[in-house]
Amino acid sequence: MQNFDYQTPTRLIFGKGVISALPEVMKPLGQKILLTYGGGSIKKLGLYDKVKELLKEFEIYELADIQPNPKYNPSVLEGVRLCKENEIEAILAVGGGSVLDCSKAIAAGAKYDGDPWDLISYKVKAQAALPIVDILTLAATGSEYDCGGVISRTETNDKIGYMDELLFPVCSILDPVYTFSVSKKQTAAGCADAMNHVMEQYFTEDTTLLNDGFCESMLKSLMVNAKKCLENPEDYTARAEMMLCCTYGCNGILSLGNSASGWPCHGIEHALSAYYDITHGEGLAIITPRWMKHILNDRTVGRFVKYGVNVFGIDSSLGQYEIADKAIEETYRFFESIGIPMHLREVGIDESRLSEMAHHVAVNEGLENAYAPLFESDILDILKASL
């Protein structure tokens, strides 16, 4: 069991109607608030008007139109500008993980005198950040309970996972009702994203029985509840459990004491969505079973056996490789069953830039140190298998 140093300072307020706590949460943070959000969904939900009413005693500035795979330019740069020019004291992110990820980069950039990309690219360590509160409307990334986010820089095809302990939200307000209107596509992609977060922490060299149980239970919960959400989008119990799974999935609690995995599927997918701006969860679902198949060998087969038996209930009396192959096939079939396109060509990616992307991943993601080391040729093989 590995040593660790762990702290989660984020307050979670979970359940129906908990948005009523918003004024009490915001009051200690300051009077000038930057409200960040994406497209028009929070206005259709009535959430925008609700927030404005609850915070009518505050001075509110707004940054709208934050895109999926949030962009450094314009969103981060514009948010930093607004914060500095208006002496913003806190950020309220209302939306999904992309809005919150972008807000985290803004929070650090607002307290930095240089180019905010210095912080995102780890050239400079942030010394301060604005406090962040979020109201979540999409269960997926887990950004509401961690200190990281992913930012894309279109002109260089970079998509960087930016983490800093200063960027934990002060408070996350989680009402599953606000996820009722999430589309089937985004519900499925959110499930795939969260499942892959769990898998990236499960497939490691040094694990514990405790963490394995957490991960296996969470994977089963996500699969069961995602299907319920797709069948009945207003199933509160299913939406609530799925939301909580996503919240727990990426803050490190599932892997305390485990060895690091290197998060190889995320490393590969970051290139796909940086180059082609595809939906992150869909990219992960496409890559994951091909990565599994590629790394299956005598060293890793035991891990796949445990995964297959404990998550999918595959007969433990079968041969190891038969169990492993069935587990990989079951993973593929589940993603397919919830409507995710399972080939790169289906999301607009052909073979023309695979070599370029494989090189980009090999140079920038450090996957030679992953649970199963991946070099440029391995990454290219996985991408080709995903076509």
C-alpha positions in Angstrom: 0.0 0.0 0.0 1.4 3.3 -1.1 1.9 6.4 1.1 -0.6 9.3 0.5 -1.4 12.8 1.6 -5.1 13.6 1.0 -7.5 16.4 1.7 -10.9 17.3 0.3 -11.9 20.7 1.5 -15.0 21.0 -0.6 -18.4 21.3 1.1 -21.1 19.2 -0.7 -24.8 20.2 -0.3 -26.8 17.5 -2.0 -30.5 17.0 -2.6 -33.8 18.6 -3.8 -34.1 22.3 -3.3 -30.7 22.8 -1.8 -30.1 25.8 -4.0 -31.8 27.8 -1.2 -28.5 27.7 0.6 -26.8 29.7 -2.1 -26.9 33.2 -0.4 -25.5 31.7 2.8 -22.7 30.0 0.9 -21.8 33.1 -1.1 -22.0 35.7 1.6 -18.6 35.1 3.3 -16.8 35.1 -0.1 -17.5 38.6 -1.2 -20.0 40.9 -2.9 -18.7 40.9 -6.4 -19.5 37.6 -8.2 -18.6 36.4 -11.7 -21.4 34.1 -12.8 -20.1 31.6 -15.4 -22.3 29.3 -17.6 -22.5 27.7 -21.0 -25.2 27.9 -23.5 -28.9 28.6 -22.8 -29.7 25.5 -20.8 -29.7 27.2 -17.4 -32.1 29.8 -18.7 -34.5 27.1 -20.1 -34.3 25.4 -16.7 -35.2 28.6 -14.9 -32.0 28.2 -13.0 -30.5 31.5 -14.3 -33.5 33.5 -13.0 -33.4 31.5 -9.7 -29.7 32.3 -9.1 -30.2 36.0 -10.0 -33.1 36.2 -7.5 -31.3 34.5 -4.7 -28.2 36.7 -5.3 -30.1 40.0 -5.8 -28.1 41.6 -3.0 -24.8 40.8 -4.8 -23.1 42.5 -7.7 -23.2 40.0 -10.5 -21.0 40.0 -13.7 -21.4 37.3 -16.3 -19.3 35.1 -18.6 -21.6 33.0 -20.9 -21.1 30.6 -23.8 -18.4 28.4 -22.2 -18.1 25.5 -24.6 -17.6 21.8 -24.0 -13.9 21.1 -24.0 -13.5 24.6 -22.6 -11.2 26.9 -24.6 -8.4 28.9 -23.3 -9.2 31.5 -25.9 -11.7 33.1 -25.6 -13.3 31.8 -22.4 -10.4 31.6 -19.9 -8.8 34.8 -21.1 -12.2 36.7 -21.1 -13.0 35.4 -17.7 -9.6 36.6 -16.3 -10.1 40.0 -17.9 -13.6 40.4 -16.3 -12.3 39.4 -12.9 -9.4 41.8 -13.0 -11.3 44.7 -14.4 -14.2 44.4 -12.0 -12.3 43.3 -8.9 -14.3 40.1 -8.7 -14.2 38.4 -5.3 -15.7 35.0 -6.1 -16.8 32.8 -9.0 -20.1 31.0 -9.2 -20.1 28.3 -11.9 -23.5 27.1 -13.0 -23.5 24.2 -15.5 -21.5 21.0 -16.1 -17.9 20.1 -15.8 -16.7 22.2 -18.7 -18.1 25.4 -17.1 -16.4 24.5 -13.7 -13.1 23.5 -15.3 -13.0 26.8 -17.1 -13.9 28.7 -13.9 -11.0 27.0 -12.1 -8.5 28.3 -14.7 -10.1 31.7 -14.4 -9.9 31.7 -10.6 -6.1 31.1 -10.8 -5.5 33.4 -13.7 -7.3 36.3 -12.0 -4.7 36.3 -9.3 -1.7 36.0 -11.6 0.0 38.9 -13.4 1.4 37.0 -16.3 -0.1 34.8 -19.1 -2.6 32.4 -17.5 -1.3 29.6 -19.7 1.9 29.7 -17.6 -0.3 28.2 -14.8 -2.2 25.8 -16.9 1.0 24.4 -18.5 2.7 24.2 -15.1 5.4 26.7 -16.0 4.5 28.7 -12.9 2.8 27.5 -9.7 -0.3 29.6 -8.6 0.1 31.5 -5.4 -3.5 32.4 -5.0 -6.9 31.8 -6.6 -10.4 33.2 -6.3 -12.9 31.1 -4.3 -15.3 29.0 -6.5 -18.8 27.8 -5.8 -20.7 25.6 -8.3 -24.3 24.5 -9.0 -24.0 21.3 -11.1 -26.4 20.6 -14.0 -24.6 17.6 -15.5 -23.3 14.4 -13.8 -20.0 13.4 -15.4 -16.6 14.9 -14.7 -16.5 15.0 -10.9 -14.9 18.5 -11.2 -17.2 19.6 -8.4 -15.2 17.6 -5.9 -11.7 17.9 -7.1 -9.0 20.5 -7.7 -8.5 20.0 -11.4 -9.9 20.8 -14.8 -9.1 20.3 -18.4 -8.5 23.2 -20.7 -8.0 23.2 -24.5 -5.8 25.5 -26.5 -7.1 25.2 -30.1 -4.2 26.7 -31.9 -1.7 24.2 -30.6 -4.0 21.2 -30.3 -3.2 21.0 -26.6 -5.7 19.7 -24.0 -4.2 19.9 -20.5 -5.4 18.5 -17.3 -4.6 21.4 -14.9 -4.6 20.6 -11.2 -3.8 22.8 -8.2 -4.9 22.4 -4.5 -6.0 26.0 -4.6 -8.8 25.1 -7.0 -11.0 22.9 -4.9 -14.5 24.4 -5.0 -15.4 26.0 -1.6 -18.9 24.5 -2.0 -20.7 22.4 -4.6 -24.5 22.5 -4.7 -25.8 19.3 -6.2 -29.5 18.9 -6.9 -30.2 15.9 -9.1 -33.4 17.6 -10.4 -31.3 19.9 -12.5 -30.0 16.9 -14.5 -33.5 15.7 -15.5 -33.3 17.6 -18.8 -29.9 16.4 -19.8 -30.1 14.7 -23.2 -29.7 11.0 -23.8 -26.4 11.7 -25.6 -24.9 13.6 -22.7 -26.3 11.3 -20.0 -24.6 8.4 -21.8 -21.4 10.3 -22.3 -21.4 11.4 -18.6 -21.7 7.8 -17.5 -18.8 6.7 -19.8 -16.7 9.6 -18.5 -17.3 8.6 -14.9 -16.8 4.9 -15.6 -13.5 5.6 -17.1 -12.5 7.7 -14.1 -13.1 4.7 -12.0 -11.3 2.3 -14.4 -8.2 4.6 -14.6 -7.9 4.1 -10.8 -8.8 0.4 -10.8 -6.3 -0.8 -13.4 -3.1 -0.3 -11.4 -0.3 -2.5 -10.1 -0.7 -2.0 -6.3 -4.3 -2.0 -5.1 -6.3 -2.7 -1.9 -9.3 -4.9 -1.4 -11.1 -1.8 0.0 -10.5 0.4 -3.1 -11.3 -2.5 -5.4 -14.7 -2.8 -3.7 -15.3 0.9 -4.0 -14.5 0.8 -7.7 -16.4 -2.3 -8.6 -19.5 -1.1 -6.7 -19.4 2.3 -8.4 -19.0 0.8 -11.9 -22.1 -1.4 -11.3 -24.0 1.5 -9.9 -23.2 3.7 -12.9 -24.2 1.0 -15.4 -27.5 0.3 -13.7 -28.5 3.9 -13.0 -27.4 5.2 -16.4 -29.9 2.8 -18.1 -32.6 3.9 -15.7 -31.9 7.6 -16.4 -32.1 6.9 -20.2 -35.4 5.0 -19.7 -36.9 7.7 -17.4 -35.0 11.0 -17.4 -36.9 12.1 -14.3 -36.2 9.1 -12.1 -34.9 11.1 -9.1 -33.3 8.1 -7.4 -31.3 7.0 -10.4 -30.3 10.6 -11.3 -29.2 11.1 -7.6 -27.1 7.9 -7.4 -25.5 8.6 -10.8 -24.7 12.2 -9.7 -23.0 11.0 -6.5 -21.0 8.3 -8.4 -19.7 11.0 -10.7 -18.9 13.3 -7.8 -16.9 10.6 -6.0 -15.3 9.2 -9.2 -12.5 11.7 -9.8 -11.3 13.2 -6.6 -8.8 10.4 -5.7 -10.7 8.7 -2.9 -11.0 5.5 -4.9 -7.3 5.1 -5.2 -5.8 6.1 -1.8 -2.9 3.8 -1.2 -2.9 2.5 -4.8 0.0 2.9 -7.2 -0.5 5.4 -10.0 -2.1 4.3 -13.3 -1.0 7.1 -15.5 -4.6 7.6 -16.8 -3.7 6.3 -20.3 -7.3 6.4 -21.8 -7.6 10.0 -20.8 -4.2 10.7 -22.2 -5.2 9.3 -25.6 -8.6 10.8 -25.6 -7.3 14.3 -24.8 -5.7 14.3 -28.3 -9.0 13.2 -29.9 -11.0 16.0 -28.4 -8.2 18.6 -28.8 -7.8 17.8 -32.5 -11.5 17.1 -33.3 -13.5 18.7 -30.4 -15.5 15.5 -29.9 -17.5 14.7 -26.8 -15.0 13.6 -24.1 -17.1 10.7 -22.7 -17.7 9.3 -26.2 -14.0 9.4 -27.0 -13.2 7.6 -23.8 -15.8 4.9 -24.5 -14.4 4.3 -27.9 -10.8 4.1 -26.7 -11.3 2.1 -23.5 -12.1 -1.4 -24.8 -9.3 -1.1 -27.4 -6.8 -0.1 -24.8 -8.0 -3.0 -22.7 -7.5 -5.5 -25.5 -4.0 -4.0 -26.3 -2.6 -4.3 -22.8 -4.0 -7.8 -22.0 -1.1 -10.1 -21.3 0.2 -12.5 -18.7 1.0 -9.6 -16.3 -2.4 -7.9 -16.6 -4.8 -10.8 -17.1 -5.4 -11.3 -13.4 -6.7 -7.8 -13.1 -9.1 -8.3 -15.9 -10.3 -11.5 -14.4 -11.2 -9.7 -11.1 -12.9 -7.0 -13.1 -14.9 -9.5 -15.2 -16.0 -11.6 -12.3 -16.8 -8.9 -9.8 -18.3 -6.2 -12.1 -20.0 -8.3 -14.8 -20.6 -11.6 -12.9 -18.6 -13.7 -15.4 -18.2 -17.4 -14.3 -15.0 -17.6 -12.3 -14.4 -21.2 -13.3 -13.6 -20.2 -16.9 -10.0 -19.8 -18.1 -8.3 -16.5 -17.3 -8.1 -15.3 -20.9 -11.7 -16.3 -21.6 -12.9 -14.3 -18.6 -10.7 -11.3 -19.6 -12.0 -11.4 -23.2 -15.6 -11.6 -22.0 -15.0 -8.7 -19.7 -13.7 -6.5 -22.5 -16.5 -7.5 -24.7 -19.1 -6.7 -22.0 -17.5 -3.3 -21.5 -17.8 -2.6 -25.3 -21.4 -3.9 -25.3 -22.5 -1.7 -22.4 -21.3 1.5 -24.0 -22.9 0.4 -27.3 -26.2 -0.4 -25.4 -26.5 3.2 -24.1 -26.2 4.7 -27.5 -22.6 5.7 -27.7 -20.9 5.5 -31.1 -18.1 3.0 -30.8 -15.9 3.8 -33.7 -13.8 6.9 -34.4 -15.2 7.2 -37.9 -18.7 7.7 -36.4 -17.6 10.8 -34.6 -15.8 12.3 -37.6 -12.3 11.0 -37.1 -10.5 9.2 -40.0 -7.0 7.8 -40.3 -5.5 11.0 -41.7 -4.2 12.4 -38.4 -3.8 9.3 -36.3 0.1 9.3 -36.5 0.2 13.0 -35.7 -2.1 12.4 -32.7 -0.1 9.4 -31.5 3.1 11.4 -31.6 1.4 14.3 -29.7 0.2 11.9 -27.0 3.6 10.1 -26.7 5.5 13.4 -26.3 3.0 15.1 -24.0 1.3 12.5 -21.8 4.1 10.4 -20.3 2.3 7.1 -20.9 5.5 5.2 -20.9 5.0 5.3 -17.1 1.4 4.0 -17.2 0.1 0.8 -15.6 0.8 -0.9 -18.9 3.5 1.3 -20.6 2.4 2.8 -23.9 4.8 4.1 -26.5 4.0 5.9 -29.7 3.6 2.7 -31.7 1.2 1.3 -29.0 -0.9 4.5 -29.0 -1.1 4.4 -32.8 -2.2 0.8 -32.7 -5.0 1.6 -30.2 -6.1 4.5 -32.4 -6.1 2.3 -35.5 -8.1 -0.4 -33.7 -10.7 2.3 -32.7 -11.4 3.4 -36.3 
